[in-house]
Amino acid sequence: MTAPEFIVAIPARYGASRLPGKPLRLIAGEPMVVHVARRALAAGAREVVVATDDVRIADALAGQPLRVCLTRADHASGTDRLAECADQLGWADDAIVVNLQGDEPFAPPEGIRAVAALLADGRAAMATLATPVEDAEALFDPNVVKLVRDATGLALYFSRAPIPWQRDRFARDRTGPVAGQALRHIGIYAYRAGFLREFTRLPPGQLEQWEALEQLRVLEAGHRIAVGLTPVPFPPGVDTEADLARANVRAEQDN
């Protein structure tokens, strides 16, 4: 699948609650946000933009071949931050924007290209990726977001609960190996800049509030989300001190 021309936008908020100053925390001696930006550049994006609320993050990116968009500090989500960025930079409504989280220092370029290409086929307002659930522990972990999709690859639902629920098997053995079509969501998104703007104007829905999953707002409003299987594994992101330590070990092994 050939990727179309696309922009990668990276929301990078300084005040993360579990890992303060997260974009500037060091991995192999360099700020995390620099690693993320390099992954975006390696994917062949037309433009890479870091949307941040803090000038310290902008300063850390000085000299990198990208743009920094300074945004308000009071945004409720990274999506809202990117919508402000889209307006500031005047992105055309039909521009494809890949939302790459600022805590994904090992995001594979192949996955970034894949989500852009999935959106470009025009079937859905938004696109994202998934991978098979590996074990029962992940299936029952509320921090691992699961999803189900229809026969054409469009999302039916996202949940922190174990879906689909294999009634008879789980009645026999809840801890057994996961079989079938259980999928884990990978939090990378693509949308046109016009839909990005529309998304942030939609009111939060009931399901979104219950599950604390922003993408459910799109489904509740009647829009489609295309879900593709990632062509390569997505290593875990960095959200805690323990994650950061593991990221440093991985970076040392990769060098």
N, C-alpha and C positions, 0 to 999 in steps of 0.2 A: 504494500500500500504506500503510494507516494504522498508525502506530506505537502500540503499547499503552503503558500506564504503565510506566516503567522508571527504574532507578537507573543513573547513570554513576559508576563507581569508577575512580580514577586512581592507579595505583601510582607512587610518586615516591621513588626511593632516592637518597640524597645521594652515595654513593660509587661513581659510575660510573667504570670503569677508563679508558675512552678519553676521557672528558670529565668530569673531577672536578667535583663540585658542579653537575651538569648541570641539575637543576630550577631552580636559582637563577641560571643564566647569563642574561644580559640579551638580550632581543630588543626593539628599539625602546624601550629604556630600562626595560623591565619584565621580571621573572623569567619564564622559559619556562613554568613551571607555571601562572602566572596566565593566559597565553595559552591553554593547554590547557583550563583550567577554564572560560574564557569560551566556548570552542567547545562544551563539554558543556552549559553553561547555555543556549546558543543553540539546542541541539537539542530543548529542551523536557523535559529529564529531570525526574522527580518530585523527585529529590534528586541532588546532586553531592557526592561524597565523595573527598577526597584521602587516600590511605593512605601514610603516610611513616614513616621511622625517625628523623627528625631535626627537632628543634624549630625550627631555622632556617627550614625549609620551612614549618612551621606558622605562624611569625611573618610570613613573606612573604605569606601568604594572609589575614592579619587584615583584616577589613572586607569580604571577599568573601562573597556569599550562598551559602555551602556549608559542609560539615562537614569537619573534619580528624580523622583517626583515627591516633593515634600507635601504631605497631606495633613488634615486636621488630626488631632490626637483623640477625638471623642467618638471615632467610628465603632460601631458595635461588632463589626466583623471585617475580615480581610476583603470580602466581596465588596462591601461598602467603600473601603479604601481604594479598591481598584476602579470603582465607578467614578469616584472623584478624579482619579488619575486619567481616566478616559476622557473626561470633560476638559481637564487642564491641558492635555496634550492634543485634543481635537481628533481623536481616532474616528475614522469613518464608521458608520453603523455596521457595514458589512465586514470589517476587519476581524479576523479570527484572533482571539485572545486566549492564551493558555494561562490559567491561574496555577502557578507552581508555588507551593507553600515554602516560606522562608526557613523552615526547619528540616528541609530535605537535601542534605549535603551530598547524598549519593544517588539522587534521582537519575535514572538511566536516560541518556539522550534518546534512545529508541522509543521509550515510553512516552516522552514528551512529544515526539513526532507522531506517534500512533494516535494520541488523543486528538491532536489537531486534524489528522486525516479523517478520523471517525466523524468529527463534526462537519467536515467539508462535504460529506456525502449528502447533506441536506435533509436527512430524515427527522432530525430532532433539534430543539432549541439549545440543548446542552449535551455535552459528551463527557464521559468519565471512564475509568478503568476498574477492573476487578481481577482477582486471582482466586483459585480454589482454596477453600478453608483447609488448613493442613491437619488439624486435630480437634478433638472434642473440647479441649481446654479453650481454644480460640473461639469455637462456636458458642460457648456459654459465657464468654468474657464480654461484659457490656461495653468495654473500651474498644472492642473490635467490631466495627460496623459491618453488618451483613446485608446482602441484597438479594432480590430475586428479579429475574427478567423474563420477558416473554420469548416465544420461539424466534422472533426476529431480532432480538438483542436489545429491546427497549425495556427500561426499568419499570418494574411493577411496584416495588416498595424497597425502602431502606429501613433497617432497624438495628437497635442494639441487642434485641432479643434474638434467640437462635431461630432463624428462618432459612429455608422452609422447615416446618416441624414434622419430622418423620414419626408419625404417631405410634405405630406398632413397634418400631425398633427402639424408640426412646422409652416406651413403656417397659420393654424388656431390659435395656441396658443403656442408661443415660451416659455412661462413661466410655462406651465403645468407640471404635474408630469411626470417623465421619465418612459417609459414603454419599454418592449421588451428586447433586448439583449445588451444594452449598458454596456460596461465593463471599469472599471478603472484599469490601470496598477499598479502593486506593484513592486517597483524597487529592486527586489532580483533576482539574476541570478545563473544558474548552467551551467557549461561547462566542458569538458575534458581539462586537462592542455594543450594538444596539440592544441586544437582549440583556447584556450585562447591566445597562442602564435601567431597563425595564424590571429586571429581577429585583433590584434594590428598592423599587417603588411598590412592589407587591407587599401586601400586609402579611405578617407572619401568620401561618395557619395553625390550627389546633394540633395537628400531628407533629409539625415542626417543634412546637412548644413542649409537647409530651416527650418526644424522643431527643430533643436538643440536637436536631440534624437539619441544617439550613437547606439542604437539597430537597427536602420534602415540601418546602414552599413551592417549588417548581411543579412537582406532581400535583399538589393540591389545587394549584391554579389551572390545571388542565394542559400543561406543556409536557413535551416528551423529553426524556433523557436517554441517549444512546449509551449503552454499556459494552465496552469491548474487553476481551481478555488481554492483559498486558503481555507484550511479546517477550519481555525479559523480566526477571524478578525486580521488585522495588525493595531495596533494603529499608529497614525501619527508620523513621524520622527521629529527631532529637527533641525530647520534651522534658527530660529530667537530668539531674546530675549523673545518674547511672547511665542513661542513654549517651550523654556526652563522653563519658569515660570509654564506652564501647566504640563510639565514633572515632575517638583518637587511636584506639587499638587498630581499628579497621584501616584508618588512613596510613598508619605506620606499615601495616601489612601490604597495602597497595603500592607503596613507594619502593 
